[in-house]
Amino acid sequence: MLLKYNQADFSCTYQGDYRISNDTLYLDRNELESLTENIFTTKYSINKKDSLLQPIKKGFEVINIYKLN
């Protein structure tokens, strides 16, 4: 799994292990929030219809899902 957050003058990338159970994505990394300065959290609801990852925990942004070829 590769997650990337881009802004004009900043980017944050997470690469690591994950698991999916039902419609929930779990990012398997201890202290992910502090390591990414609260850009990514460890648990997201998968919205396949709109291609989004909705964070379960408040205070985190929704992530758009893009497929890479």
N, C-alpha and C positions, 0 to 999 in steps of 0.2 A: 504494500500500500504506500502510495506517495501522496501527501497532502501539501499543497503550496498556497501561501497567502501572499499576494502581491499588492503593493501600493507604489506610487510614483518614486518614493525615496526609501522604501523598506520592503523586505520580503522575509518570510519565515517558511521553512520547509521541514516536514516531518516524514521520515521514512522508517517503517518498522512493521512489527507483527500486529495482526488484527484477527478478530473473529466476528462472525455474524450469527446471531440467534434470532429467528423469526424476522422482525423488521428493525432490529437494533444492531448497530455497528459498535464494537468495543475495540478501542485502540489500546493494545497491551504494552503500556510503558509507564513505569512508576514515575511520579512527579512530572508528568507531561505538561500540566498547566504551568508550573513554575519554569520548566525548561524552555517553554515557548512563550514566556511572558504573557500568559493567559490568552493566547491566540487560539490554541486548540485545547479541548477537553477530552475525556476518555470514552464518552458514551453519546451516541447520536441515534436518533430515529431516522430510518431510511424512508424517504418519500419518493418512490419510483415514478409516480405520475408526473411530478414536477422536477425530477432529477435533483433533489435536495437532500442534504444531511442536516437535520434539525437537532441542535444540541439539547440534551435532556436537562442539563444544568443551566440555570439562568445566568446571564451576563456574557454569553458567547454568541458569536455571529453564525448565521446559517451559512452552510457551504454548498456551492453549486457543484454538481457532479459533471465532469467532462470525461469522455473516453479518449484515450490516447491510442493512436495507431502505431 
